[in-house]
């Protein structure tokens, strides 16, 4: 578990992680009993996915998806060279804030100019890959962690800045308040080296509770 090669989440390792977590934490075991194993959510590697994650920063997933879909419809394919042809007015019309337009334009330029290579992240440790992503303007810890967890499928990434994760942890662990990122970081310590599996399980709980409340 502590070797240089990171553990990736697949069907086999998901089961390993869930078994570990169920033995380590009775609250997570109860979530598994109630909802079953979580899906192995994933996203394709590449520029388009990172643009979409940037769009998701501090807004609803639905509004981010709507903006991303408009971008894709406008360009045909979300590629760095094509995004660089759009001016600020067009990006604003599509649904980009001025800040996010700047972030995505800088990302596109870094890739086109060869200053950043997304494919290289696969061979890096979690820490190094996170540092590389966070060297990009507009890519903070949450954005980097979501890319590591959803795209690279790393097993021990813990996106402690995620609000849905915090709300799920509050419910599952019976906390009085929604935990801050710092508190959530502490909560996840006992779930190493399977914190990304714990995150998937907590999101599974969160989404299952949301579906129940709308029925």
Buried (B, 14 or more C-beta within 10 A) or exposed (E): EEEEEBBEBEEEBBEBBBBBBBEBBEBBBEBBEEBEBBEBEBBEBBBBBBBBBBBBBEEEEEEBEBBBEBBBEBBEEBBBEBBEEBEEEEBBEBBBBEEBBBBBBBBBBBBBEEEBEBEEBEEBEBEEBBEBBBEBEBBEBBBBBBBBBBBBBBBBBBBBBBEBBBBBBBBBBEBEEBBEBEBBBEBBEEBBBBBBBBBBBBBBBBBBBEEEEEE
